[in-house]
Amino acid sequence: MSSSETPSAGSGNPAGLAIVLFAGGFDRVHYALVMASAAAATNRPVTLFFTGRALGALLPGSGPEAPGWHGLDPADDGSAPAARDRWFAGNGVATFEELLEACVLLGVRVMACEMGLRALGLPASTALRADVPVQGGGVVTFLNEAPKGAAMLFV
């Protein structure tokens, strides 16, 4: 394959996945983590770009018992994020923390949009989760660093 060709899933060199997480609904962010971890587990390079209300998923919160994602918008069924996550855990569905940890272990690139932080009234220097390597940047950085030829999803 020449360097100008785009890798594809059928070529033995899977194309990557780039996900823009904008919506702050718990189920949307949770499922984006499902997709990211699954893609990374199948050897696809993955970039998650958190912006808008989804940035709450990267905030440290008030400790391990109340991480920042507890402040995401309610789940699609109207339940609070923590309650929905407990339901997932009790029903054999990966929890938010399990998925986020899998993304980190599988090498998913996690980016936080500096403009998104400002739009939420937070400075670009806002402390994010210490257990998740997060790269700051803007849309141009995301577009330049997303895997070449990647499918791009907006959640």
C-alpha positions as CSV (number, residue, x, y, z in Angstrom):
1,M,0.0,0.0,0.0
2,S,1.4,3.4,-0.9
3,S,1.6,6.1,1.7
4,S,-1.2,8.0,0.0
5,E,-3.7,5.2,0.3
6,T,-6.1,5.1,3.2
7,P,-6.1,1.8,5.2
8,S,-9.4,0.1,5.5
9,A,-10.9,-2.6,7.6
10,G,-10.6,-5.1,4.8
11,S,-6.9,-4.5,4.0
12,G,-5.6,-6.1,7.2
13,N,-4.7,-2.7,8.4
14,P,-7.9,-1.4,10.1
15,A,-8.9,2.2,9.7
16,G,-9.1,4.2,12.9
17,L,-12.0,5.8,14.7
18,A,-12.3,9.5,15.8
19,I,-15.2,10.3,18.1
20,V,-16.3,13.9,19.0
21,L,-18.2,13.7,22.3
22,F,-20.3,16.9,22.5
23,A,-23.5,15.8,24.2
24,G,-23.5,15.4,27.9
25,G,-26.0,12.6,28.3
26,F,-24.7,9.7,30.3
27,D,-25.8,7.0,27.9
28,R,-24.3,8.9,24.9
29,V,-20.9,9.3,26.6
30,H,-21.0,5.7,28.0
31,Y,-21.7,4.3,24.5
32,A,-18.9,6.3,22.9
33,L,-16.6,4.7,25.4
34,V,-18.0,1.3,24.4
35,M,-17.3,2.0,20.7
36,A,-13.8,3.4,21.5
37,S,-12.7,0.5,23.6
38,A,-14.1,-2.0,21.1
39,A,-12.3,-0.3,18.2
40,A,-9.0,-0.2,20.1
41,A,-9.4,-3.8,21.1
42,T,-9.6,-4.7,17.4
43,N,-6.3,-2.8,16.8
44,R,-7.8,0.4,15.4
45,P,-6.3,3.7,16.4
46,V,-8.9,5.7,18.3
47,T,-9.1,9.4,19.3
48,L,-11.8,10.7,21.7
49,F,-12.3,14.4,21.6
50,F,-14.4,15.6,24.5
51,T,-16.1,19.0,24.2
52,G,-19.3,20.7,25.3
53,R,-21.1,19.1,28.2
54,A,-19.3,15.7,27.6
55,L,-16.2,17.3,29.2
56,G,-17.8,16.6,32.6
57,A,-16.7,13.0,32.1
58,L,-13.1,14.1,32.4
59,L,-13.5,16.2,35.5
60,P,-12.2,14.7,38.7
61,G,-15.3,15.3,40.7
62,S,-15.2,15.1,44.5
63,G,-13.4,11.8,44.8
64,P,-13.5,8.1,43.8
65,E,-17.1,7.8,45.1
66,A,-18.3,10.8,43.0
67,P,-16.2,11.2,39.8
68,G,-17.0,14.0,37.5
69,W,-19.1,11.9,35.2
70,H,-21.7,11.7,38.0
71,G,-22.5,15.3,36.9
72,L,-23.3,14.3,33.3
73,D,-26.9,14.8,32.1
74,P,-29.4,12.1,33.0
75,A,-29.4,8.8,31.1
76,D,-32.0,8.4,28.3
77,D,-34.4,6.7,30.8
78,G,-34.2,9.8,33.0
79,S,-32.1,8.2,35.7
80,A,-29.1,9.8,37.3
81,P,-25.7,8.7,35.8
82,A,-24.7,6.9,39.0
83,A,-28.0,5.0,39.2
84,R,-27.7,4.0,35.5
85,D,-24.1,2.9,36.0
86,R,-25.2,0.7,39.0
87,W,-27.9,-0.8,36.9
88,F,-25.3,-1.6,34.1
89,A,-23.0,-3.2,36.7
90,G,-25.9,-5.4,38.0
91,N,-26.9,-6.5,34.6
92,G,-23.5,-7.4,33.1
93,V,-22.9,-4.2,31.2
94,A,-19.5,-2.6,31.4
95,T,-19.5,0.4,33.8
96,F,-18.3,3.8,33.0
97,E,-15.1,3.4,35.0
98,E,-14.4,0.0,33.4
99,L,-14.8,1.4,29.9
100,L,-12.7,4.5,30.6
101,E,-10.0,2.3,32.1
102,A,-10.1,0.0,29.1
103,C,-9.7,3.0,26.8
104,V,-6.6,4.1,28.7
105,L,-5.1,0.6,28.8
106,L,-5.8,0.1,25.1
107,G,-4.0,3.4,24.1
108,V,-7.0,5.4,23.1
109,R,-6.0,9.1,22.7
110,V,-8.1,11.3,24.9
111,M,-8.4,15.0,24.1
112,A,-10.1,17.8,25.9
113,C,-11.2,20.8,23.8
114,E,-9.8,24.0,25.2
115,M,-12.6,26.0,23.7
116,G,-15.2,23.6,25.2
117,L,-13.7,24.2,28.6
118,R,-13.9,28.0,28.1
119,A,-17.5,27.6,26.9
120,L,-18.3,25.9,30.2
121,G,-16.7,28.8,32.1
122,L,-13.6,26.7,33.0
123,P,-10.0,27.8,32.3
124,A,-7.9,25.7,29.9
125,S,-5.7,24.9,33.0
126,T,-8.7,23.1,34.7
127,A,-7.5,19.9,36.4
128,L,-8.8,16.8,34.7
129,R,-8.8,13.2,35.9
130,A,-5.2,12.2,36.9
131,D,-5.8,8.6,35.9
132,V,-6.6,9.5,32.3
133,P,-3.8,10.9,30.1
134,V,-5.6,13.9,28.5
135,Q,-4.2,16.0,25.7
136,G,-5.5,19.6,25.5
137,G,-6.1,21.2,22.2
138,G,-8.7,22.5,19.8
139,V,-10.5,21.4,16.8
140,V,-7.6,21.9,14.5
141,T,-5.3,19.8,16.7
142,F,-8.0,17.1,16.8
143,L,-8.4,17.0,13.0
144,N,-4.6,17.0,12.5
145,E,-4.0,14.2,15.0
146,A,-7.0,12.0,14.5
147,P,-6.1,8.7,12.8
148,K,-5.7,9.3,9.0
149,G,-8.6,7.8,7.1
150,A,-10.6,7.3,10.3
151,A,-14.3,7.1,10.5
152,M,-15.5,10.2,12.4
153,L,-18.5,10.1,14.7
154,F,-20.2,13.1,16.4
155,V,-22.0,12.1,19.6
